[in-house]
Every structure is written in C-alpha cells, then in structure tokens.
C-alpha cells in the first residue's frame, strides 16, 4: 500500500527516471554492478524487509554478487536481482521495469472483462463484466480456460499475466457447461466511461473498474484498485445508498493501492476518528486513522474478500473488521500488506520497489504473511458458477436477513 508521502515519492521518482536519456539496449557491466550495489544498499539501509525476515543480508550479497558478474543481458540481471530480493520472502520488494509499467498495472477484469481463479486445479472464470469483450465472446462464469494461444495454463496467475500484458486478440480453449471444448477469441476493450476511473502512475496508467448498484434494498459497490481519483465516485455512491438495509463492498481481486482512499472509504462508515492500522518503520510507528464524514452510514456493512486481495484492500478490511464495523465474507486474503516506496537506480530503465513499513490491525495482528481471515468462509465452486450462482455474494445478501 502507499501512504500520501510515499505516493508522492513514487510519482516524482518515476517521472524523473522516465525523463532521463535512454540507456543502450544492453547496459554495461559497470552500470549493472552499480545497480546491484544500489539495490542491496537500499534494502540494507532503508527497507524494513531484513528486519521482518531476519535474514543475513550480507551473506545473501556474497552469494549473488558473483552471479551479477556472469550475466550476459539485462534480462538475466533482472532475474538474478529479483531472485536475491525474493530471499527475504516479504511482499512489495522487486524491480520495476518502467517501460512495462502499463502492463504491470493492467488487470484482465478491466481490459478484457473476466476474472479467473484456481478452483479444484482448474483455471475457472468467476466473473464476467456486462458489456465487456469477455461477455461479447460468449464466455460465462464457470467456464474453464485450458490454454491461451495454444499454450497450456499452469494456473490463474499465468492466465492473468497473459491476458493483461497486451492489447492483442487472444484465442482461448475453454470447457463449457457441457465440458465440451470451445475455441473463443477475446479482444482488448476498456469499460465505458461511467465504469472506469484512471490515474497516472509515473509513465504508466492504472485503469480501475467501478460498479455500483442496488440489489433490492442492499447497496453494492465493486472496484478493482484504490486510487484517489475514485474518491468522489465512492463518496457519492455510498451517499446514494444511505437508506439501504445494508451495503456490500466487493473487494474480491482488489490488489490494493493508495492508503488515503482506504481511509476516506473507512471514514464513510465510522462516527468517530478510528485507528485503521499502525505501521512500524525503522524510525518508529505511524497510526493511520479514518476521520468520519458529517453523516456517515450507520447500517451494517459486509466486505467480500478473496485470495487475490492484497495490500490496501487487506489493510482497510482488517482494520474495520478489528473494530467491529464490518463483517467479512469469502476467503483469506493474500497476506501482502506493507508500506512501500519506489527508488531510482543507476540503470534508469529500472526502479526498486521496497517495503518501509510493516502494518498491523488495531488488535495488533500483522497481515503480512497471514492475510485477513473472513468471519464467514464461503468458497466458490465451478458447478454453482455454471448455474449463475455467486455463493459469496449470496451469503452477503443473506447476512442482512434476506
């Protein structure tokens, strides 16, 4: 997740890096070594990663530095450095290829209109956005995707990466409701203007899908990431649901974003200043508090969470759950919740994302490596999805007495 101060650092640094002259196609060994040194030093001197993982970071350097001297390409260099960073086993710690930032920020549910999850060792479609390319192609919840462009899929993550990385047409092999193999083509297409909000993040753009509606007398809000340009849309949506019997905030698949938006959203549901999280850094601790709006919503709130929720979606949910303001339904989240910042490197095509703070809930629970556990666990199944049933959403509606 990104605090206000950290977000400003990210934007300034990424624009600065992007504005520099382009490096040669392959970086010199000297610059690669300087970059390796800068990465190691940033983690050693500024990041909380080594304190969280209790790793001997000097020993790690001794093992990986000889590999840097042997690499023959920038791609090999990035692979070695990312493997070194992965030794810490903490989130929000990796190299960022600034030229590919758009692809890294893209989401298949936004640009194609489908969400995927691993269910019983199959890559299953769990959501189709109305009016999207996925809907137009004939895909339905419950369909299994077995390959993309002739390449078998290992899991939902690999499918997501393939579908989100470009704007090209892709050919999918799918199993339909009769377990018959079909071949379907899916194109690129952003949602209509009333369903999308975008934000620049350095040289890249994050597009966020947002949906609001009433399900009878229950309000429903869904969005794919936390970005501040959403603030007016979310505030207006909740205000329009003031007379609802309850409100469902669907964060399934939400990979996080800006802390400021999480605090703003939380402030729409509390009637006094409320601590949502406390972050420990090398310099001490910082409390993140939600400040109530003039007329907050006082009715019951359910948050839908799943295994692809991360960062700010976990932090806001965990905080509101800890103070008893929301009821959480779904599956345990990813457990990737750290304050992070981005730093430029001698290889100016790259930047380093690294964690600077470890967050915990008002009850002192650390979410990193653990995730947020739901109050009521509800799993999706392919059989139910094929009938048009969303068990998690239905459980949320039933929670309000329906």
N, C-alpha and C positions, 0 to 999 in steps of 0.2 A: 504494500500500500504506500501511498505517497502523501506526506503531510504538505501543508501550504508551503513551508520553507523548502522542503525537498523538491516539490514540484517546480518551483521557480528555478532552483539549481539545475534541474533536468532540462528545462526549456532553454535556458541560457547556454548551457554547455552543448546541447545537441546542435543548436543553431550555429554556435561558434565553430564546432567541429565540422559541420556541413559546409561552412563557408570557406574553409581552408582549401588550398590548391589540391587537386587530386594527386595521390601518390602514383608511382609507376605501377604497372599491372602486378608485378611481384615486388614485395618490399625487400630491402637489403637485409642481410643477416644482422648488421649492426642495429638497425631500427627494430627488428624483431626482438633482439636481446634487450634493448631499452624498454620495449613494450612489456616484455616478460617481467623485467625488474619493476616497472611501474605498477603492474598488476599485483605482484607479490607484496610490494611495499604498501599499497593501498589497503589490501586485506590485513596485513600485519599491523599497520599503524592506525587505521581509521574504522575498519569494519568490526562488528561485534561477532562475526562468524566464528572466529577461532575461540572466542570465549564460550560461545554456545556449544560448539562441537568438542571442545577440549583437545583439539588436535595439535600435534607438534608441527607447526607451520614451517619451521626452519628445516626439519627433516624432510618435509614434503618438497621444499625447494631443491634440496640436494638430489632428490630422486628425479625431478622433472627437468632441471636445468640442462643436463646433458642431452635430453631429447630435443630441446629447442635448437641446439647447435646442429642437429642432424636433419631437421626438417628441410624440405625442398620447395615448399609452396606456402602461401598464406593460409590456404585451407588446412594444411597439415598443422601449421602453427596454431590456428584457432582450435583445432581438435585437441591438441596437447594441452593448451591452456585451460580449455573447458573441462578436460578430464582432471586436471590439477584442482580446479575450483570445486569440482564435484566431490573431491575427497572430504570436504567439510560436511557434506550431507545436510546442508541448510538451503532454504529457498532464496530466491531473489539474488543469486550470485552466479553471473555468467557474462560472457562477452556479448555485445550487441553490435551486429553488422548494420551500420547506419544506412547503407544503400538498400537494405532489405527490410527496413523498418515497417513499411506499409504491409508487407506480407506477414511480419511477426505480429502486427496489431489486428490483422483481419480475422474474422470469425465466419465459419461456414454458415451458421444460422443467420448471419446478417447478409452475406453476399450471395448465398445460394438458397437459403430458406429452410434448412433442415438441421436438426440436432441429432447427434449419434451417441450411443452409449454401448458399453460392453455388457451384454446380458446372456448368461449361460454360454460363454465362449463364442458369441456371435456379435457382429457389429450391427446393431439394430437402430433403425430410425425411431426416435422417440417423440419428435415434434416436427410438424410441417407448418410453416407460416403461410397463412392465406395470401393468395395473390403473388407468391414468390415463384422463382424458377423451379424450385423443387415441386411445388404444387402443380405447376403447368406441365411438368414432366410425367405426372401420374404417380409419383412416389406417395406412400402412405405410412403413417405410424405403424410399426410392427414389421415392415419390410426389412429384410436382411441384405446388407451390401457385402458381397463376397469378393469383388475386385473392382478396381478403378483403372481404366485404360489397359485392361488385361493383366494388371499386377495384383496378385492376391494380397489381402489385407491382414496384418498381424493383429490389429486392434483398432478401436475407435480413434485413438490418438493419431495413428498413421493416416487414417481416412480424413480426419480433420485437417491435418497438415497438407495433404494432397489437394483438398478442395478449397482451402483458404489461401494457398500460396500464389494463385494467379487469377487471371480473368478469362482463361481459356475454357472452351467447351470440354466436358469430360464424359466418357462413356462408362456407365456403371453396370455391372452384372448384379442383379438382385434376385432374391427369393420372395415371391409374392405370398398372398394369403393361402394359396393352394400349394405352396412350396415348389412352384414352377419357376424356372429361371427365366428372367426377362432381361433385355438389354435396354437401358434407358440413357438418354443423353440429357445432361444438365448444364445450363449456361450460367453466366455471371449476371447478376442484376441486383442493384441496391433497392431497398424498400422505398415506397412512396414518401414524399416529403413529410407527411403527417405522422410517419412511423420511424423517422430517423433523426438523430441528432449527432453532430460530428464535432471533433476537436482536433486541432493540430497538436502533435507531439513532436517537436523538432521538425525534421524533414518528412515525417510521416503523418498520416491522418487516421484517427480512430473513429470508426462509424459505430454508433450504438443504436440498436433496435429497441424501441419502446412501444409497449401496448398497454392501454388502459380501457377497461370496460366494466359494466355491471353484470354480474352473474345472478340475476334475480335481485335480491336485496343485499348481496355481498359485493363489495368492491374488489377489483382485481388489477394489479399493477405488475408488469413484467419489463425488465430492461437488462441489457447484456453486460454493461460495464458502468462504473462510477466515473462520470466526467462532469465538471462543474456546469457546462452549458445545459445540462439536464435540469438544473435547479428550479427554474420557473415552471417547466413542464410537470415535474413531480409535485411541486407545491400546489399547482393548480389542480392536478389530478386528485390529490388527497382532499383538497378543499371541496371538490365536487362530490366526494363520497362521504361528506360529513354526516349524512343521515343513514348511512349503510349500517346493517346489522353487525357487520364485521368487515375487515379488509385483509385480503391476501396479497402479500408481497412475494412474487415468484422470482427467486434469485437462482434458480437452477441453471447451472452453466455459467454463472456470472463470475468472471475471473478477477474482479476487483478494480482498483483504480484509485481515485482521489479520496483521501480521508475527509476533506472538507464536505464533500457531498454526502458521505455516510453520516457525518454529524448533523448536517442540515436535515436529512431524512429522518434521523432519530428524533430530532427536535420537533417534528410534526406530531409525535406520539407521546411526549412526556410533558408534565405540567410543572416541573421544576428542573433546575440545572442538574444534569445527571452525568456521572462519570461513565463513559462507554468503554474506555481502555486506559491502561497505563503502560508506557513504553520505557524500557530500560536501555540506556545508551552508555557509551564509555564515560560520558560526562555527568550522568545522573539519571533522573526519571522525569518524564513528562506525562501529565494527565490530559486525556482528550475528553472534553465534556460536550454534551449536547445541550444546547440552550433552547428552551421551549418557545414556540411561536405564541402569538397573542391568544389564539383559540385552537389549541391542539385537539386532535381526535382522541376521544376518551374510550372508544369502543374496543372490543377485542381485536387483536392482530395476529395473524398466522404468517410465518415466513416459511416458504418452501425452499429446501436446501438439498443439494445432492453432492455426489462425489467429484464433480467438476467445479464446485465453488471454491474460490481461493481469495486470499488477501483481504481487501476491504469488505467483501461480502461476508467473509467469516468474522471479521473483527466487529462489524456493526451488529451482526446477528448474535454473536457470542456475548457482546456487551448487553444488549437488550434482553436476551434470554436470562443472563445472570441477575438482572434487577427485576425479573418477573414481568416485563412489559410485553413480551411476545411468546407465542407458543410455536415451536419449531417442528415441522413435519418433513419427512423424507429420509435421506441417508447422510451419514457422516461426511463432512466436507474434506477437502484435500489436505488441510493442515499445512498451508504455506502462507504464513502471516508474519511478515517482518516489515519494519520501516526501511525504505531503501533509497539510494541516491545513485546518480549516474556521473561518471567521471571520464573526461577525455584522456586519450592515450597517445603516445608518440606515433603509432600507426593511426593516422587520423581518419581512417575509414571505420575504425572500431571505437567503442566506448565500453567501459566496465560498469555493469550494474552490481551494486553490492549492498548488503544489509547493514544498517547503522543502529537499528533498534529492535529489541525483542518485546513484543506486546503480550499483555495478559488481560484477562477479563476483570471486572470489579470483584470477582471472587478469588482472584489470584491465579486463575487457570491459564497456562500457556497454550495457545492454539497451535503454534508451530510444531510440526511433527505429530500432532494429535488430532487436529480437526475439531469441528464443532459437532457434537453428537445431538441428534434430534430428540425432542421429547417423545415423539411417536415415530418409530421407524416404519416406513412404508416403501416397499420395493416395487419397481415396475417389472412387468412380465411381457414377453412378446405376445402371448395369447390374448391378454387383456388389451394391449395396444391395438391389435388387429380388429378388435370389436369396437374400437373408438373410445375405449375407456382409459382415462388417466387416473390411476389409483391414488396418486399423491394429491392431485388437485381435488379429487372427490373426497378424500379424507379431510382436507382443509375445509371444504364446504360443510361437511358433516360436523366438524368441530363447533360450528356456530348453531348447531341444533337442527339442521335440516335433515 
